[in-house]
Amino acid sequence: PRMSMPTSVSPSRPRTVLVTGAARRLGRCIALALAGAGWQVAVHYRGSEQDAIETVAACASLAGASAHFGADFEDEAAVRALLPRVVAHFGSVDAVVNSAALFEHDDAASFGFAALERHLRSNTAAPVLLAQALHAHLQERAAAGEPDVQGAVVNLLDQKLWNQNPDFLSYTLSKAALEAAGTMLALALAP
């Protein structure tokens, strides 16, 4: 997938973006900015349904179309079902912004397999699966004859990768893996 996102939207068909973790904080800000640029926004949330509903209303007032989609990123089946659910609602998806992140404290003394696995599922594996799903969706659209099919995946990282300290060890490792995945996905999936 391309690593940049166009800001203009075709008047013939509005572009649709899935923003993960869009119910609150940075994900919400990203969703609102994209809605303000004319994108239809699929608002993903894990447990903050009421916040997601409020984000959808704010996005809809800017772009005219938005909807919320719950999914637990520790559940592979839920992640694999998410993009098809968004496609079923909006008809197509053009971009994914991976903003959702599990952020639980651990350090060298408390580190364990379970914490690392939870972070890798949510913060690395889910974004990879969503990129995979978007790529398959774009290929289907191209095969159906849609001209100039393009998509974009944006993975949010963290300054902890370049300003390391010994806390949030599992979280930081999962973001380092996501950084590597971004390069590998671009090589594997970009046109």
Salt bridges, closest charged atoms under 4 A:
GLU49 OE2 - HIS68 NE2 3.60
ASP51 OD2 - ARG24 NE 3.80
GLU76 OE2 - ARG80 NE 2.92
ASP94 OD1 - ARG13 NH2 2.98
ASP94 OD1 - ARG15 NH1 3.24
ASP94 OD1 - ARG141 NH2 3.02
GLU104 OE1 - ARG118 NH2 2.92
GLU117 OE2 - ARG121 NE 3.11
GLU146 OE2 - ARG13 NH2 3.82
GLU146 OE2 - ARG141 NH2 2.72
ASP167 OD1 - LYS160 NZ 2.90
